[in-house]
Amino acid sequence: MTKTIKIYTLSTCSHCKAAKKFLNELNIPYDFIDVDLLDIEDKSAILDEVRKYNPRLTFPTIICGEHVIIGFQEREIKEALGL
């Protein structure tokens, strides 16, 4: 499995923390960005990036290969990973 996983999160979001914990428990590597901890210029650019995948700008927004998963959806994450 060589899918790159990227998660856009908020540091205070319980659903974001649950998604990270879930991937950690499955030993799935991922990159994440805590959007709320970025400086103003970086935050603006990242929000524009997130908006391309998720116009409602809700978190977590999970990019797994060609799949975009909005929120912490265990079943959808497993399907995207082929588990």
Secondary structure in CASP SS format (residue, H / E / C, confidence):
PFRMAT SS
TARGET T0000
AUTHOR 0000-0000-0000
METHOD secondary structure of the structure
MODEL  1
M C 1.00
T C 1.00
K C 1.00
T C 1.00
I E 1.00
K E 1.00
I E 1.00
Y E 1.00
T E 1.00
L C 1.00
S C 1.00
T C 1.00
C C 1.00
S H 1.00
H H 1.00
C H 1.00
K H 1.00
A H 1.00
A H 1.00
K H 1.00
K H 1.00
F H 1.00
L H 1.00
N H 1.00
E H 1.00
L C 1.00
N C 1.00
I C 1.00
P C 1.00
Y C 1.00
D E 1.00
F E 1.00
I E 1.00
D E 1.00
V H 1.00
D H 1.00
L H 1.00
L C 1.00
D C 1.00
I H 1.00
E H 1.00
D H 1.00
K H 1.00
S H 1.00
A H 1.00
I H 1.00
L H 1.00
D H 1.00
E H 1.00
V H 1.00
R H 1.00
K H 1.00
Y H 1.00
N C 1.00
P C 1.00
R C 1.00
L C 1.00
T C 1.00
F C 1.00
P C 1.00
T E 1.00
I E 1.00
I E 1.00
C E 1.00
G C 1.00
E C 1.00
H E 1.00
V E 1.00
I E 1.00
I E 1.00
G C 1.00
F C 1.00
Q C 1.00
E H 1.00
R H 1.00
E H 1.00
I H 1.00
K H 1.00
E H 1.00
A H 1.00
L H 1.00
G C 1.00
L C 1.00
END
